[in-house]
Amino acid sequence: MELSILPAAEKFIRRMVRFGGGEQCGFRLVVTPGGCSGLSSEFSVEPAPQNGEVVFEHGGLRLFLPAPSAELLDGATMDFVDTATTSGLVFQTAGKGPCACSSASTMGPATVSVSSIERRTPPSGEA
């Protein structure tokens, strides 16, 4: 699997992992088709991948991707944007996905709202 993670996305993911569970955890990313306009996605910080998930490693980060998400992201570029109107992960794909509009060579960006981030409480007995 090939997935390019740009520096802003890498920084965002590292922060989420650090604040969500620590360096030993991974970043679960679930991506679903969002029609011709792009992809929808959700994420969480988890201690381990679920059965059947693809583990994608990048510079010490571990991304846990369900197989359908890995397929959608194969060959994509992931970035993070923070503007006055949107804040979140953005994916650029090269005409891949279930809906490739004939008028465009790439699917539009999809974003993940930062407001969906939850801070995890460590299990009892852990600091």
C-alpha positions in Angstrom: 0.0 0.0 0.0 1.2 3.5 -0.8 0.0 6.5 1.2 1.8 9.9 1.2 1.5 11.7 4.5 2.4 15.4 4.2 4.1 17.1 7.2 1.0 18.9 8.5 -1.0 15.6 8.6 1.9 13.9 10.3 2.1 16.6 12.9 -1.6 16.4 13.5 -1.6 12.6 13.8 1.4 12.7 16.2 -0.4 15.1 18.5 -3.6 13.0 18.5 -1.6 9.9 19.4 0.4 11.7 22.1 -2.7 13.2 23.7 -5.0 10.2 23.0 -3.0 7.4 24.5 0.7 7.8 24.1 3.4 6.8 21.6 2.6 3.0 21.9 -0.9 3.6 20.4 -1.9 3.9 16.8 -4.2 6.1 14.8 -7.3 4.2 13.4 -8.6 5.9 10.3 -11.9 4.7 8.7 -12.5 6.1 5.3 -15.8 5.6 3.4 -16.9 6.8 -0.1 -18.6 10.2 0.0 -20.0 10.2 -3.5 -18.4 12.2 -6.3 -17.4 14.9 -3.9 -14.8 12.7 -2.1 -14.3 10.7 1.0 -15.7 10.7 4.5 -13.6 9.7 7.4 -13.5 9.1 11.2 -10.5 8.5 13.4 -9.6 7.4 16.9 -6.5 6.6 18.8 -6.3 2.9 19.7 -3.8 0.7 21.6 -3.8 -2.0 18.8 -5.2 -2.8 15.4 -8.5 -4.8 15.1 -8.4 -8.1 13.3 -8.0 -7.7 9.6 -6.8 -4.1 9.7 -3.9 -3.0 7.6 -1.1 -1.5 9.7 0.6 1.3 7.7 3.8 2.6 9.3 5.2 6.1 8.6 8.1 7.6 10.5 7.3 5.7 13.7 3.6 6.4 13.4 1.2 3.4 13.1 -2.1 3.9 11.1 -4.7 1.2 11.5 -6.8 1.0 8.4 -9.8 -1.4 7.8 -9.2 -3.2 4.5 -11.8 -1.1 2.6 -10.2 2.1 3.9 -6.8 1.0 2.9 -8.1 0.2 -0.6 -9.6 3.7 -0.9 -6.4 5.4 0.3 -3.9 3.4 -1.8 -2.0 5.9 -3.8 -3.5 8.9 -2.0 -1.9 11.9 -0.3 -3.1 12.9 3.1 -2.7 16.5 4.4 -4.1 18.6 7.3 -5.7 21.9 6.7 -6.7 24.6 9.2 -8.5 27.6 7.8 -11.3 29.9 8.9 -13.9 27.6 7.3 -12.5 24.1 7.8 -10.1 22.1 9.9 -9.2 18.5 9.4 -7.6 15.8 7.3 -7.8 16.2 3.6 -7.2 13.3 1.1 -6.3 13.8 -2.5 -6.7 10.7 -4.7 -5.9 10.2 -8.3 -9.2 9.2 -9.8 -9.6 6.2 -7.5 -12.7 5.3 -5.6 -16.2 4.1 -6.3 -17.2 7.3 -8.1 -14.9 9.0 -10.5 -16.7 11.9 -12.2 -15.7 12.2 -15.8 -15.2 16.0 -15.5 -12.4 15.7 -12.9 -9.2 13.7 -12.8 -9.2 13.7 -9.0 -11.8 13.3 -6.3 -12.4 16.4 -4.2 -11.0 16.7 -0.7 -12.7 15.2 2.4 -12.3 16.6 5.8 -12.5 15.3 9.4 -13.8 17.8 11.9 -11.4 18.4 14.8 -14.4 18.7 17.1 -14.8 14.9 16.9 -11.6 14.3 18.8 -12.0 12.7 22.3 -9.4 12.6 25.0 -9.1 9.0 26.3 -8.7 8.3 29.9 -5.9 5.8 30.7 -7.1 2.4 32.1 -7.1 2.3 35.9 -3.6 1.6 37.3 -1.8 3.5 34.4 -0.4 7.0 34.8 
